[in-house]
Amino acid sequence: MSLAEPIQLPPPFTLVRLRESGDAFAHACRIAPESGAGTLVYVGRFDLAEFAVVLEPAEPLRSARRAFYAGMVALTDALRAYAPPSKPITIGWPDAVRIDGGLIGGGRLGWPLAANEEEVPPWLVFGAMIRTVAMDDDEPGVHPLASALDQEGFGEAGAAQITESFARHLMLAFDSWRADGFDGVAREYLSRMPRERQSIQRIDDDGDLLTRRIGAGAIERRDLMQALATPSWLDPALGGPRL
């Protein structure tokens, strides 16, 4: 597959292509103040679908971070569009994506370092990496907790197709949010998490995950901002998803 394969994005997206050595997330955060909403940075890599999109929220940063959940719904929907029938695609809160239990990548969120929690930030950036091709030389089974699209039967679906699909599904996710409020996005996201027995989960106005165990009085709170500080799926040394 050519790394220069054309990418067709729906309006209002604007494509910015980087060479293979580029960092889509870092570049999108750098150019976000000037580039505006809908700018999608794409890195042409054979083994990864790597992209990041600039968002312009209309609410204070404290609640605007919930856009991350819309991005994760769109990312998993993009994969579902090419997945073999009945292939389970799940989210490990908040940011990891697994196919049939194998880690293939995830999402991340950036915002201005000096932004006030109570003020509308000038931009957010949602970034994603999905491992499309297993590039290690190890024997099958050496990394049982990791996978790639080519190992999961995704056929010819590569970085360009996943990126295009993500853009379309991100528009749908935000359209749903505008029409029906965040609750619909939250339900879609929570439905992709592995079920916890005897528990009820919801996402609060700050994006934190609340879990109440049936029969227990206390509610467990997991802080979204803290969780996003260090992506759980990313191996900085590899520059991609963990093995």
Secondary structure, DSSP 4 states (H G I P E B T S, - for coil): --TT------TT-EEEEE-TT--HHHHHHHHHHHH-TTEEEEEE-SSEEEEEEEE--SS-HHHHTTHHHHHHHHHHHHHHTTSPTT--EEEETTTEEEETTEEEEEEEEE--TT--TTS--S-EEEEEEEE-S----SPTTSSTTB--GGGTT-TT--HHHHHHHHHHHHHHHHHHHHHH-HHHHHHHHHTTSPPPTTEEEEE-TTS-EEEEETT---EEEE-HHHHHHS-TTEETTTTEE--
